Amino acid sequence: MLKNERLLSLKNASIVYRTELGEGRRVWSGVSLDIYKGEWIAVVGPNGSGKSTLASVLLGLNPLSQGQLQRSSEAGTSKIRGVLQLPEAQFLGETIAEELDYLPQAQELTAEERRNWYADVLAAVGLSLPPERTMATLSGGQKQLVNLAAALAMQPEILLLDEPTAMLDPASRIEVREAVRQAHQRGTTIVWISHRLEEVADATRVIGFGAGKITFDGEPRSFFYGGGNGGKHQNENEISPCVELGFDPPFAIQTAMNLLEQGITLQPLPLTMEELAEAIQCR
Ligand SMILES: Nc1ncnc2c1ncn2[C@@H]1O[C@H](COP(=O)(O)OP(=O)(O)OP(=O)(O)O)[C@@H](O)[C@H]1O
């Protein structure tokens, strides 16, 4: 796990919502979390565990009931950008050009310069669409890629994604994931909230949310296979943190676990079908 410059810290944070009856509903409490430059953090947890609430807190949209949110000097509010579950929820313009025109960078460009800039912004997520295309005519995946392009054009330190692929078909999910991978390779820190555990394989770190607190904070292999650093295969009585949170591990990991139970060693422990095939071939 990369541990260098700290961008954001939550210290002993709690969130209490007011219900319609005026009572307090505690979503989570005692949450402490440091986010470091260059990390790719996958946040997972059951429905209602408070993942989207965490997204709102980190984006500065939801005040804490208790505790503190600290930003490093470089990671001011302008340096974290979010992409949310419903692509349409974030649109302001009717066309791609109008959407991008809302970004502060656009204000400094001439009409001529803007055309090249639109192309560059869209190319960063692998899109080559005419800027005059209306948003309503785009596929769900393309809409989400435009959202992603707009977020990345702001050059955020942290890109926060709250289930950005939830409404997308498999092909669009792959496109969005690839665009995020490339942003991460260019140095953007990623916080990705997801229900799809196969998306966790890209992460350098997993945060598990459950029962009102963080239940797991570690590497993906430890999350899926249990054990300490890098995930040693669990002993008979140990439940992996993934299963403990109520999730079935992805197919590749379930298959690997079955092989391990039969005494077949796999090095390194695979997180994806490709890694599983490789580990079997290397035996
Ligand atoms: N503005 C709000 N006012 C009151 N309660 C809220 C509010 N927002 C969320 N909650 C409640 O807080 C809890 C956590 O919600 P949140 O959306 O953060 O969970 P989640 O883990 O993202 O869920 P999901 O996986 O279903 O999207 C839920 O019980 C939800 O009903």
Ligand as a Chemical Component Dictionary entry (heavy atoms), coordinates in Angstrom:
data_LIG
# 
_chem_comp.id                   LIG 
_chem_comp.type                 NON-POLYMER 
_chem_comp.pdbx_formal_charge   0 
_chem_comp.three_letter_code    LIG 
# 
loop_
_chem_comp_atom.comp_id 
_chem_comp_atom.atom_id 
_chem_comp_atom.alt_atom_id 
_chem_comp_atom.type_symbol 
_chem_comp_atom.charge 
_chem_comp_atom.model_Cartn_x 
_chem_comp_atom.model_Cartn_y 
_chem_comp_atom.model_Cartn_z 
_chem_comp_atom.pdbx_ordinal 
LIG N1  N1  N 0 -30.395 12.718 4.310  1  
LIG C1  C1  C 0 -30.712 11.678 5.086  2  
LIG N2  N2  N 0 -31.576 11.809 6.139  3  
LIG C2  C2  C 0 -31.869 10.771 6.931  4  
LIG N3  N3  N 0 -31.354 9.529  6.805  5  
LIG C3  C3  C 0 -30.488 9.341  5.781  6  
LIG C4  C4  C 0 -30.134 10.386 4.873  7  
LIG N4  N4  N 0 -29.254 9.877  3.963  8  
LIG C5  C5  C 0 -29.089 8.574  4.279  9  
LIG N5  N5  N 0 -29.817 8.261  5.370  10 
LIG C6  C6  C 0 -29.866 6.933  6.040  11 
LIG O1  O1  O 0 -28.530 6.651  6.440  12 
LIG C7  C7  C 0 -28.227 5.273  6.236  13 
LIG C8  C8  C 0 -27.021 5.153  5.335  14 
LIG O2  O2  O 0 -27.357 5.605  4.026  15 
LIG P1  P1  P 0 -26.284 5.609  2.843  16 
LIG O3  O3  O 0 -27.005 6.008  1.609  17 
LIG O4  O4  O 0 -25.113 6.414  3.247  18 
LIG O5  O5  O 0 -25.876 4.066  2.796  19 
LIG P2  P2  P 0 -25.188 3.234  1.631  20 
LIG O6  O6  O 0 -24.235 2.292  2.291  21 
LIG O7  O7  O 0 -24.602 4.152  0.599  22 
LIG O8  O8  O 0 -26.418 2.459  1.023  23 
LIG P3  P3  P 0 -26.619 1.821  -0.440 24 
LIG O9  O9  O 0 -25.573 0.760  -0.598 25 
LIG O10 O10 O 0 -28.005 1.264  -0.366 26 
LIG O11 O11 O 0 -26.471 2.938  -1.451 27 
LIG C9  C9  C 0 -29.493 4.648  5.666  28 
LIG O12 O12 O 0 -30.206 4.053  6.727  29 
LIG C10 C10 C 0 -30.247 5.825  5.093  30 
LIG O13 O13 O 0 -31.632 5.588  5.113  31 
# 
loop_
_chem_comp_bond.comp_id 
_chem_comp_bond.atom_id_1 
_chem_comp_bond.atom_id_2 
_chem_comp_bond.value_order 
_chem_comp_bond.pdbx_ordinal 
LIG N1  C1  SING 1  
LIG C1  N2  SING 2  
LIG C1  C4  DOUB 3  
LIG N2  C2  DOUB 4  
LIG C2  N3  SING 5  
LIG N3  C3  DOUB 6  
LIG C3  C4  SING 7  
LIG C3  N5  SING 8  
LIG C4  N4  SING 9  
LIG N4  C5  DOUB 10 
LIG C5  N5  SING 11 
LIG N5  C6  SING 12 
LIG C6  O1  SING 13 
LIG C6  C10 SING 14 
LIG O1  C7  SING 15 
LIG C7  C8  SING 16 
LIG C7  C9  SING 17 
LIG C8  O2  SING 18 
LIG O2  P1  SING 19 
LIG P1  O3  DOUB 20 
LIG P1  O4  SING 21 
LIG P1  O5  SING 22 
LIG O5  P2  SING 23 
LIG P2  O6  DOUB 24 
LIG P2  O7  SING 25 
LIG P2  O8  SING 26 
LIG O8  P3  SING 27 
LIG P3  O9  DOUB 28 
LIG P3  O10 SING 29 
LIG P3  O11 SING 30 
LIG C9  O12 SING 31 
LIG C9  C10 SING 32 
LIG C10 O13 SING 33 
# 
